[in-house]
Amino acid sequence: MTLESASHYVFERPIRRVAVIGAGPTGLVSARSLLDTGRFEDVVVFERNEGIGGTWVYSPDRDTHTSIPSNHPLTVDPPATLTSSSPPRTPTKSALYASLRTNLPHPVMCFRDDPFHAVALFPGHGEVLQYLKEFAARHGLAGHVRLRSEVVRIVRDSGRWSVTVMEANGRIYKETFDAVMICNGHYYVPYVPEVEGIKRLVEGGTVEVMHSRDYRVPEIFRDKVDVIRFCARLPCSLQGNAYSASDIVREALPFAKRVYQSVRGHQIPAPTPTPTATSTIVNPAQGIDSVAHVRPEIRRFLPPREGYMRGSKGSVEFVDGTVLEEEVEVVVFATGYLFSFPFLADFETPGSGPLVTDGVVVHNLYRHLFFIEDPTLCFVGLPRKVSPLPLSQFQSMLVARVWAGLVKLPGVEEMRRWYEKEMLDEQGKTLGRKVITFGLKIEVAYNNCLLQWIRNGDVGEGEGPDGNGDDKVDGGDKDDGEMRYLDNWWVDMRSKALELRKEVLGL
Ligand SMILES: Cc1cc2nc3c(=O)[nH]c(=O)nc-3n(C[C@H](O)[C@H](O)[C@H](O)COP(=O)(O)OP(=O)(O)OC[C@H]3O[C@@H](n4cnc5c(N)ncnc54)[C@H](O)[C@@H]3O)c2cc1C
């Protein structure tokens, strides 16, 4: 049972043991924030992979188990079966592709008081991973991380959290914690829409259908007649799919004979080809195009036309009724990702304040962070279209201080009021992904609001500085380290990230 004072939440017991799920950037900075308070007896970070770094651990291998379509988290990413004979689960591979360079300049991307050193303005993934390893070393995190340890179930047990862990060697054990920070990332479970004809396309086996998560190198497109990038059905986020999609199209151009880019509403212009190490093979005489052909959203995939020989591949009809004359050989869906917490499947049952349902948003959270029903459970790093590292640092600094009893959290009624006002429509239905898709202005206001909350010890009435670059934004002092408000130069550079990237990388 939770206790509640008139206006502030009162935790039932002091929080001493904390579990952090995931050792990507968010899990690492969360561990640091918790340890920095000096108030917790034990902070354990569970990581299913062999190393820390999350998304930034590049793997040349791709996942072998992508479901297509993929539109419900608990169906495509089900909870683990927990019997002594269960084989250990294979961790999902990161969505990074070989050539990836960051989409944010590193001074904007880094944790607040831990700059990158001596790297290009838009570093490659190897440099980001190195940065994260150095961050973990500098803040003494290694001793707190348990590698090859997948959290497979989290259930409430007498006011605490029972965490079940499956090690890579198959050993299963349980441990109890007072609080849990979920930092499991959200670029692992692809969203692939149920488009008419897609199952037939996959079953036919003659067309390669994949999600951008599984793309690694452009050689897979060599000599392919047509490559389609499917339109984004969900709003794209700045980190990942929007950039990934354009990068994949651009990388496919020198290899595929023709690249079609299917874009909802025709709003995204075709990328301009840029010289790459592989561009020398572009040879118009061989029928290779140098620009992608932009088409509207796909209505359905068509079976091979009658009279075509066995092994034919089929084609595509778009929503404007046009049909591709040519056959398709590879289809890449860059359609985004689903939130998925298979280890919290018990929360999807009626009456339990569901968390993900269809994977589009996470429900019942106060300020995108605290699970209202029991704020000893927190989700760090959910907002989209943000610079994720600083955002998760602000969030975890707040959660750590709330759990340590240094900062106040409003009572359940107030948290619920905020949730209903900000996250639901008048009929009580979720407003969907748009409310967690921030963009610069909301991102700055949100981050600075969290910091104001930390500094004041209470959330207060206001929503925090508005992020317009006025004097409230740069309210800090250099000596405040990570406790500074976002600096004006940061806001400025963040707003120009796209132009800067084009200028520096030509991408
Ligand atoms: C293609 C791509 C490009 C991107 N480019 C940028 C960029 O340029 N700049 C930028 O700032 N961000 C970028 N991002 C966003 C990126 O996700 C964030 O930088 C960052 O990795 C988010 O950190 P995280 O810790 O929340 O998630 P992740 O990095 O995904 O880490 C989550 C960790 O949790 C672990 N985990 C998951 N489930 C369990 C479990 N049940 N038990 C134990 N461990 C578990 C995972 O193995 C993983 O290590 C990009 C993302 C993608 C996909």
The ligand as a MOL file (V3000), in Angstrom:
LIG
                    3D

  0  0  0     0  0            999 V3000
M  V30 BEGIN CTAB
M  V30 COUNTS 53 58 0 0 0
M  V30 BEGIN ATOM
M  V30 1 C 20.6240 4.1280 -35.6560 0
M  V30 2 C 20.6380 5.0190 -34.4520 0
M  V30 3 C 21.3780 6.1840 -34.4560 0
M  V30 4 C 21.4050 7.0120 -33.3460 0
M  V30 5 N 22.1620 8.1460 -33.3700 0
M  V30 6 C 22.2400 8.9320 -32.2770 0
M  V30 7 C 23.0740 10.0780 -32.2440 0
M  V30 8 O 23.7240 10.4050 -33.2200 0
M  V30 9 N 23.1310 10.8210 -31.1180 0
M  V30 10 C 22.4160 10.4900 -30.0020 0
M  V30 11 O 22.5220 11.1840 -28.9810 0
M  V30 12 N 21.6010 9.4110 -29.9960 0
M  V30 13 C 21.5020 8.6330 -31.0940 0
M  V30 14 N 20.7070 7.5040 -31.0930 0
M  V30 15 C 19.8600 7.2550 -29.9200 0
M  V30 16 C 20.4970 6.2760 -28.9410 0
M  V30 17 O 19.5590 5.3120 -28.7060 0
M  V30 18 C 20.9120 6.9830 -27.6870 0
M  V30 19 O 22.1010 7.7250 -27.9550 0
M  V30 20 C 21.2390 6.0820 -26.5210 0
M  V30 21 O 21.8510 4.9020 -26.9480 0
M  V30 22 C 20.0350 5.7600 -25.6640 0
M  V30 23 O 20.5390 5.1040 -24.5420 0
M  V30 24 P 19.7110 4.0510 -23.6980 0
M  V30 25 O 20.6230 3.6070 -22.6330 0
M  V30 26 O 18.4220 4.6540 -23.3360 0
M  V30 27 O 19.3580 2.8760 -24.6840 0
M  V30 28 P 20.3310 1.8220 -25.3450 0
M  V30 29 O 21.5530 2.4780 -25.8180 0
M  V30 30 O 19.4900 1.1230 -26.3170 0
M  V30 31 O 20.7230 0.8470 -24.1570 0
M  V30 32 C 19.7920 0.0060 -23.5440 0
M  V30 33 C 20.5300 -1.1430 -22.8920 0
M  V30 34 O 19.6120 -1.9230 -22.1430 0
M  V30 35 C 19.9280 -3.2930 -22.3160 0
M  V30 36 N 18.7350 -4.0780 -22.0200 0
M  V30 37 C 17.5470 -4.0500 -22.6720 0
M  V30 38 N 16.6790 -4.9000 -22.1060 0
M  V30 39 C 17.3340 -5.4770 -21.0790 0
M  V30 40 C 16.9580 -6.4510 -20.1080 0
M  V30 41 N 15.7370 -6.9800 -20.0900 0
M  V30 42 N 17.8720 -6.8310 -19.1870 0
M  V30 43 C 19.1250 -6.2900 -19.1900 0
M  V30 44 N 19.5280 -5.3820 -20.0890 0
M  V30 45 C 18.6350 -4.9640 -21.0070 0
M  V30 46 C 20.3590 -3.3710 -23.7650 0
M  V30 47 O 21.1100 -4.5330 -24.0340 0
M  V30 48 C 21.1790 -2.0890 -23.8850 0
M  V30 49 O 22.5120 -2.2970 -23.5510 0
M  V30 50 C 20.6630 6.6670 -32.2030 0
M  V30 51 C 19.8960 5.4830 -32.2030 0
M  V30 52 C 19.8930 4.6760 -33.3150 0
M  V30 53 C 19.0660 3.4290 -33.2740 0
M  V30 END ATOM
M  V30 BEGIN BOND
M  V30 1 1 1 2
M  V30 2 1 2 3
M  V30 3 2 2 52
M  V30 4 2 3 4
M  V30 5 1 4 5
M  V30 6 1 4 50
M  V30 7 2 5 6
M  V30 8 1 6 7
M  V30 9 1 6 13
M  V30 10 2 7 8
M  V30 11 1 7 9
M  V30 12 1 9 10
M  V30 13 2 10 11
M  V30 14 1 10 12
M  V30 15 2 12 13
M  V30 16 1 13 14
M  V30 17 1 14 15
M  V30 18 1 14 50
M  V30 19 1 15 16
M  V30 20 1 16 17
M  V30 21 1 16 18
M  V30 22 1 18 19
M  V30 23 1 18 20
M  V30 24 1 20 21
M  V30 25 1 20 22
M  V30 26 1 22 23
M  V30 27 1 23 24
M  V30 28 2 24 25
M  V30 29 1 24 26
M  V30 30 1 24 27
M  V30 31 1 27 28
M  V30 32 2 28 29
M  V30 33 1 28 30
M  V30 34 1 28 31
M  V30 35 1 31 32
M  V30 36 1 32 33
M  V30 37 1 33 34
M  V30 38 1 33 48
M  V30 39 1 34 35
M  V30 40 1 35 36
M  V30 41 1 35 46
M  V30 42 1 36 37
M  V30 43 1 36 45
M  V30 44 2 37 38
M  V30 45 1 38 39
M  V30 46 1 39 40
M  V30 47 2 39 45
M  V30 48 1 40 41
M  V30 49 2 40 42
M  V30 50 1 42 43
M  V30 51 2 43 44
M  V30 52 1 44 45
M  V30 53 1 46 47
M  V30 54 1 46 48
M  V30 55 1 48 49
M  V30 56 2 50 51
M  V30 57 1 51 52
M  V30 58 1 52 53
M  V30 END BOND
M  V30 END CTAB
M  END
